[in-house]
Amino acid sequence: MAGRNGAFITGIVPMDIADLPEYGQFYADAFSAPPWNEPWTKASAAMRISAMMSSTSFIGLAMYRSGILIGMICGQIEFSHSSKEFQIQELCVAESERGKGYGIDLLQALKQELYKLKVDGGIYLITSHGEATEGWYQRHGFHTSDVFIVMNDR
């Protein structure tokens, strides 16, 4: 990416719908690799991200180094009777950049943004079992809920 306003981006910035094709390719690449190995295409990933971004409660942050997208985190603010919570829908870091602390940086930047927006009910997510997914979140302060479970019909 040449960058916004003609300059290369370095750092964490709000996601911008103008960069949707880049996000779609990045997402497809990230989730087609281990540990997920899912068959995403640029088009299907862009459709997923576009749907998320169309929500008025969407928050998304993208991390760049010298104009190259290396990570992103995004999701929705959820409103309850007594608080605002945030659901992380996606967090991904380029396969070549994993293990360097960028996921932690994205999570911390998200927490700062949520603090500014007075999101006071915490952060939750749905993820798969395993050390690279569930284990990563546990090492960064998340725990399996004693109150809620995930159910599906398949």
Summary of the structure (lengths in Angstrom):
residues: 154
radius of gyration: 15.5
end to end distance: 39.5
largest distance: 48.7
contacts: 406
relative contact order: 0.14
helix: 38%
strand: 24%
